[in-house]
Amino acid sequence: MHVVYFFLMVVVVVSMILRKDTAVVCSIGIFLLGLVATKSFIQAVGGIFQAFLYTLDQLSGLILVIVMIVAMTEVLQKSGVNEILVAPFTKLIKRPSSGFWMVGLTVFVFSFFFWPSPAVALIGAFLLPVAIRAGMPPLVVAISMNLFGHGFALAGDYVIQGTPKLTADAAKLPISEVIHASVPLVLVMGVVTTAVSFVLLCRGMKLGTITMETGRTEPFRDTKEKSIQRPMKKTLRILLAILVAVLFFMVVVAMLFFHVQGEQASALITGISLMTLILIHFVYDRKQALQHTTRYLVNGFQFAFRIFTPVIPIASFFYLGGSLFFDVYGSILPKGSQGLIFDLGAALAEMVTLTPEVGVLLITGIGIISGLDGSGYAGISLIGQLSHLFVHQTSDIAVLSAWGQVVSIWVGGGTIVPWALLPAAAICGVDPLEVARRNFWPVIIGCGVTLLVAMLLLRLH
């Protein structure tokens, strides 16, 4: 079973690289996996439905956030309120080069406090129109938000500390040891990856291989084309813009002082976005508000599912590498198994000589493989346990565990797993597979450089 899954996984990854229809490949892969596991055609076919349903349930919260953000943004643009809201940012983002760093660093800071998905939804809704007007393609905006949020910020997670706590618990170390060991690794990985990505993106824009249309899920239209169909008085637009800004500032305050994070933060943003949509539409067009408000929600759902639909089969296939396999096919795997992907990582650990250098390489491989589940957290517990096999000093164990944390989050948390980078791709209306492809080499180069730094740190200890 493990061999079959590994072979199918290789086929799926190759299809991504070759830009084939990966959703079809994954759907066939789910069927074949079910057929081998159960030897029943009916169960194999039913397994496709169950896997898709599970994935849809996992993504449903994120889908709702995107729906409300998109619906709210549309009514803000049509009413002209958005023009007032984004005006201050136009002075900060004047060209694509500065926009990459401005957007990225803003998401980076917010992600420390609220985690990346809510931060991307909150920041992307306001900065995307400004970045586009500055000549920044939506694909580049998505990559910037993704690398700085789901990569750089989440790999350290120094404020909420959910990620380092999980690593510390697995490695049986104080959380302070893991955080201290992770700082140089997080910095090197983040700086190298974002810098390489920036150079490649600038080169692509200069050569014309990255344009406003690249990776778009719908034809590009400048935000000005959607704005102000029936303009309101400027004074009223200014008042409404101030009100919207105050509402979202209150959201930020609530997140900071009431420790609203993760799903709770997403729920708060979703609710405020819906309230803003209804309020602005009633002021803008009170005669038609009760009849037409739902149209914005319909447009939001259409937009969201256009982005998410191709990803559901792909995510389902890799979810089957984890605990979903037991829910769909039962206890078919050997006793003690924790999932196909986890078992593959454990098997890899048993095949090598136990030295610190080999440990770094092995931890890298396990981090990448386990990151394919799309969360980045699946392999952290295994990595923490394995770190003790290669080194014995507490400081060395902390370095290995921290490196495993960094690589797992960058891959699966994530920047090169398409279903993990959906928030940024969806907000910007670009294909998540295209974002993943553009992220691949910067992340791989970043991993290579940081891997050498991890080895150096072990030597210095």
N, C-alpha and C positions, 0 to 999 in steps of 0.2 A: 504493500500500500504506500509506504514511504517513497519507494523508488518511482512508483507511478506518479505520485504528486510532484516529486522533484522534477521528473521529465516534463510534466505538464507546465510546471512553473517556468522552466527554461523556455519552452515554446511560447508562453505568454510574454515573457520579457523580450524575447527576440521579435515577436510581433509588434511590441511597443516601439522597439528601436527602428524597425522597418516601416513604421507608420501604417500598419495594416489595421483592419477592423478588430481591435482587441476584444471588444465586447462579445463578438460572435465566437472568437477563440475561447474565451473564458466560459461562455455558456456551454459550448461543446465539452470543455474540460470538466465542468461541474457534472455534466451527464455521465461522462466516462468514469470519473471518480466514483460517482454513486453506483454505477454499474459494476465496477470492480469491487467496491465495498460490500454491496448487498446481493450482487448477482441476480438482481430483479429489475426488469425493464420498468415496471410501474413505479417502484421506489426511486429509481434513478431519475425518472421524469419528475416525480413529485418532489424530489430533492431540490430541483431547480427552483420551484415555486417557494419552498421553505427558505432556501438561501436568500433569494431575492427579497422575501418578506422581512427576514431578519435585518438585512442591509438597509431596507427602506425605513425600518423602525429605528435603526441606529442613526440614520441621516435626517429623520423627520424634524428634529429640533432645529438643525442647521437650515433645512429647507424653509421652515417658517420664518426664521430670522431674515433670510435672503428675500423671501416674498414681501415681507413688510417693509424692508429697507428699499426695495425696488419700487414698490407701490407708492411709498412716501416720497421718494425722490422724483417720481414722475409728476405728482401733483405739485411739488415744490417748483419744478421746472416750468410747468404749464402756467402756474399762477405768477411766476416771476420772482417769487420769494428766494429761490435758489441764487438768483443773480446777486442779491444783497448779501446772502450768507457767505458766499465764496469770495466776495470782493476783497476782504483783508488778506486772503491767502494768495491772491494773484501777485502781490508784491514780493512774496517769498519764493514762489516757484515761477521763474521766468523762462527757463530753458530745460530741456530734458535731462541734461547732465546734473544740474543742481536738484531737479525734481526727484531723481532716483534716490538721492541721499536724504532729502527733506522728508519725502513720504516714508522711506524706510525707517529713519530714525524716530519719526513720530510714532509709528506703529511699534517700534522697538520699546520705547518708553512706556506706552500704554499697555503693551503685552506683559510687562513685568507685574503690573498691578491687577489686570483683569483676565489674563491669559489671552492667547492670540486670536481665537475665533471671534469673541465679542469685540476685541480691539480693532480687528480688520473691518468688521461690519460697521462699527461706529466711525472710524477714521475714513474708510474707503468711500462712504456715502458723500462726504464733504470734499475730500481732496481729489477724487477721481476727475470731476469736471474741470477743476483748476489745472491739474496735470495735463489733461488732454488739450486744453487751450494753449498750454505752454509748448505744445508739440510732442508730448510724451505719449507714445502708443499705449493703448490699454494693456497689452501684453507686458510691457515693461513695468507698468504700475503694479500689475498683479505679481510679477516676479519680485519686485522690490518689497512689497508688503509681505509676501510669503517668506522670503529669505530672512528678513529682519524679525518677523514675528514668530512663525512656526519653526524657524531654524535657530537664529542667534539668541533670541530672548528665551525661548522655551528650553533650550539646551542647558541654560544656567538656572533659570527659574529661581532667582535669588530673593525675591520678595515673598511670593506665596510658598515656595519651598516644597511643593508637592513632589516634584521630580527628584531632587536630591534626597528627600526623606525616604522615598521608595528604594533608591540606590543604597542608602546607608543601612536601611533595615535588612536588605538582602545580603549585604556584605558584613553585617554585624559590626558596624562602625558608628561612631558619633557623627551626626549630620555635619558638624563643623569641619571634620576631617575631609569629608567628601566635597564640601563647598570649597574649602581651601585648595584642595588638589585640582578641582575643576576649573578654577579661574584662568590659569594660563592656557588650558586646552580650549575652553570656550572662546577666549579672546582670539587665539590663533585661528581656530576654525572659522569663526565669524568674520574676522577681518580678511583672511585669504579668500574665502568663498565669495563674499560680497564684492571684493575688489576684482576678482577674476570675472565674475558675472557682469560687473559694470563695464569692464574693458570689452568683453564679448558683445554686450548689448550695444554699446556705442559704435563698435565696428559694424555690427549688423545694420544699425540705423544709417550709418554713413554709406554703406554699400547698397542700401536699399532692400536688403533681405528681411528687414523688420520695418513694417509700415503700420499705419493706422488700422489696416485690415488684417494684419497677421494674427492668426489664432482666433479671430472673432467668430462667435457663434451666430451672429447676425450682421448684415451689412452695417458698416460704420456710418453714423450720422453725428455731426457735431452737436454738442449739447445746445447750442444757440438755436438750432432748428426746432428743438422741442419746446423752447421757452416761450412764455408769454403769448398764448393764443388770443386772450382777451385781457389786456393789461389792467391791473388795479392801480389805484393812485399810489405814487411812490411812498407817501407817508404811511399808508396802510401796509405796504410791503415791508417797510423798515420796521414797523411795530411787530408784524408777524415774524419777521426774521429774528428780532430780539427775543420774542417769546420762544421760538424754536431753540435758539441758542441757550436760553435759560433752562428750558426743559432738559436738554441734553447735558448741560453743565450740572444739573441736579442729579442726573444719572451717574455722572462721574463722581460726584460727592458721595452719593449713596454707596457706590462701589468701594470707595476709599474708607469711609467712616463706619459703614455697616457690614464690611467684609462680604459684599455681594460679588461672587466670583463664578467662573465657569458657566454652568447651565443657568444658574440664577441670574447672572449678568446678561446672558443671552435672552432670557425671558423678559427681563426689565427693558432691554433695548427693543424687543419685539413689541411689547405693550405700548411703550412710549411712541414708537413709530406709527402704530395703528391710530393712537389718539391724535397724533400730529396730522396724519392723513385726513381723518374725519374733520378735525377742526379747520384746517386750511381749506379743505374743499367746501365746507359750509360757508366760510367767509368769502371764498372766491366765486362760488356759484350756488347760492343757497336754494335757488329754484330747482336745480337738477341734482342737488347733493344726495337726496334720499334715493334717487333712481340710478345715479351713475357712479357712486362711490365704489360699489362692488366691482365695477369694470377695472378699476385700478388693481384690485386684489387678483382678479382673473389674469390680468396682464403680468402681475408679479409671479403667479403660479406657473404661467406659460413660460416665462423667462427662466424660472428656477428649474423646472423639469427639463427644459431644453439643455441646461448645463448638466444636471445630475443623471439623467437617463442613461447616457453611455457609460457612466462610471459604476452604476449599480451592479451589472454582471461582473465587472472586473473586481470590485470590492468583495462581492460575494464569494468569488473563487478563493481569494486570499483569506477571507474570514473562515473558510472551511479548513484552513491550515491551523486554526486555533480551536477554541472550545465549541464553536458552532458545529464542528464535525460530529461531536457526541450527541448534540441536540437533534441533528438531522438523521444520522445513521445509527445511533446507539453505540454501545460499548463494543465496537469491533476491533479497535486497536489493542495492542498488548496491555496487560495490567500495569498500572503505574504511568502510562503515557499521559502527557499533558498537552497533546496536540501534535500534528504532523510537523509544523515549523519548529516547535520547541524541541521535539525529538531529533530533528535533523541537526539542530545546533548542538545538542548534547552528544550526538554521534560524532560530529566534527571534533569536539573536544577530546574524545577518546582516541583519536587517530594520530595525535602528534606528541612529540617529545616536550616535556614540561620544562621550559626555560622562560625567563621574563620576556625576551624578544619574541619568541614564538607565542607567548601569551598575548602580547599586544596585537600580533597579526590575527590570532584566533579570536580575540575579543572583537576585533574589527569585523571579521567574517560573520560572527554570531550576531553582532549588532545590526549588520546589513540584512541578514536573512530574517531575523526576528522582526525587523522594522517593516517587513513586507505586509504585516497585518494591518498597517495603516494607523496604528496608535503610537508606536515607538516605545511602549511600556512593556510589551509582552516579554521581551528578552532581558529586561533589566534585572529581574530576580535571578535568572540563570547566570547572567554575567557576574553579579555580586557573589554568587556561590563559587563560581569557577575561579575568580581572582585569587582565592586562597591556595589554589593548586600550583600557581606559577611563582608566587612571591610569598614571603612570610612576614616582612616588616609591615607594620600598620600603614606607614606612609606609602609604601609601594602598592599595597592592596587598595588604598584610596585612589592612587593614580590610575590603576587598571580599571577599577570600578567607575571612576569618573569618565575615563575615556569611553568605556562601554555605554555610559549614559549619553555622552555627547553624540556618538555615531548613531546610536539607536534613534535618538530624537531627530537628528538631522535627516535621516533616511525616512523613518516612519512617522515622525511627529507632525508634519513632515514636509519635505521639499522635493523628493523625487518619487514619491508614491502618489499617483494622481488623485486618489480618493481622500488623501490626507491634506491636500492643498486646495480643496474645493472652496473654502470661504473666500480666499483672494480671487480665485478664478471666476467664481460666480458673481461677486460684486463688480468685477471689471468686464463681465460678459465675454470671457475668452475660454477656449478649450483647455481644460485642466491637463490633458495629455500633452498639449503643446508647452504648457508651463513646465511640466515635469521634464520634457526633453531638453528645454533650454536650461534647466537647473542641473542637469545630469553632470556635465563636465566640471562646472564650478564646484559642485559638492564633492565630486570624486577627487579633484585636485586638492580641495581643502582637507579632505580626509587623509590624503597622502602626506601632505605637509604636517598635519597635526599628529599623525601616526609617528612620524620621525621625532617630533617634539616629545611625545609620550615616552618613546624609547630613551631619549636623552634624559628625561626626568628620572627614569628608573636607574639609569647609569649614575647620575649625580647623587642619588640617594645611597 
